[in-house]
């Protein structure tokens, strides 16, 4: 299909030891509703060259409160909500694997 929404994003990791604000690119593939997040490195950043922050996959929206699914007495799978294109806009905050990612800009096609 080839239709991809592209956003520039920030992840503020400054609370961690030696942490800082990381620059990311978020790709949303309209064909199958999947997300991919890559890290944008500055020249001579001193970081290992592993730009893949989160591989392409459906990304689950976080539920209201954490529940230990292993301690549940029910065998029914809980329904999960996934991020869609309606959830993505400049200023939105996504929770990707426990990290709050703020979308700061988008490309021409995405507008």
HELIX and SHEET records of a PDB file:
HELIX    1   1 UNK A   69  UNK A   71  5                                   3    
HELIX    2   2 UNK A   85  UNK A   87  5                                   3    
SHEET    1   A 6 UNK A  52  UNK A  57  0                                        
SHEET    2   A 6 UNK A  34  UNK A  39 -1                                        
SHEET    3   A 6 UNK A  21  UNK A  29 -1                                        
SHEET    4   A 6 UNK A   4  UNK A  12 -1                                        
SHEET    5   A 6 UNK A  99  UNK A 106 -1                                        
SHEET    6   A 6 UNK A  93  UNK A  96 -1                                        
END                                                                             
